[in-house]
């Protein structure tokens, strides 16, 4: 029999009475405690949210296109270069109209 890790961390939630009632009904329908239901639901949502940030799959053609794009020299954007070279409004000296 495998042992599960000890649950030593706590997460507190503030919710409306209606939200709590909805979670209680859903937990009862799935024959789990509210804590189990919320934890499993939150972890499933977290895994879905993070899935495309952890790994992604490409076929051979798309992989080659990605490698080519990464290996290509950067595109020249004159307007961006000018923006980065010109002083910002925060760096310009104040006008001589003080006084």
N, C-alpha and C positions, 0 to 999 in steps of 0.2 A: 504494500500500500504506500503510495507516495504522499508525502506531507506537503501541504501548501504553505507558502511563506506567511509568517505572522503579519496580521494587519495591525500596524502600530501607528499609522497616520490617521488624522481625522480631518474631515472637510465639513464645515458648517454652511448651511444654505438658509437664506431668508426667502420665503415665497408666500404667495397669496394663499388664502384658504382654498380657493378654487383649484390652484395648481397642485396643492398638496392632495386634495381629494382626487384629482385626475391621476396622480402618481399612485395613490393608494389603490384605486380601482384597477389600474393597469397592472400593478404588482400582484394583486389578488387574482386577476385573470390569468396571469402567467405562473401562478402558484409559487411566487417568490416573495421575500420580504421587500419592503420599500427600499431599504438600503441596497439589497442585492440587485433589484431592478434598476435603480438609479445608477449604481456603479457599472453594471454591465452595459447599460444604454450609453452612458457617458464614455466608457472606454471604446465601445464600437464606433461612436461618433468621432472620437479623437483619432482612432486608427484610420478612419476614412479621410479625415481632414489631413492627416500627415502622410498618407500613402504616396501622393505624387511628389512629396518633398523628400522622400527617403530613397526611392529608386523609381526608375521608369524603364520601359521596354521599347526597343526599336528593332525593326527588321533590318536586314543587311543594307538595303538601299538607303533607308533613312539614317542609319548609323554612318554610312559613308558621307552623306550630305552634312551631317553634324560635324564630323571630323574635318571635312573640307572648309566649313564655315569657321570653325575654331582655328584652323591653320592659316586661313586667308589673312592678308594684312588688313588692318582696320580701314574702314571707309573714311574718306575725308569729308568733313562737314564744315565748310567755311564759316557759316553763321555761328556754329557752336564754338569754333576756334576763336572767332572774334569776341563772342560773349565771354569766353574764359580769359581773354587777354585784356579787354577793356576794364578799367576800374569800375567797381560797383558804385551805386549811389551812396553807399555807406563809406566808401573809401575816398570820395571826392572831397576836396577842401570846401568849406562853407563859402558862400558868395560874400563879396565885400560890402553888402548892404546892411551890415549890423549897425544899428545906432540911430 
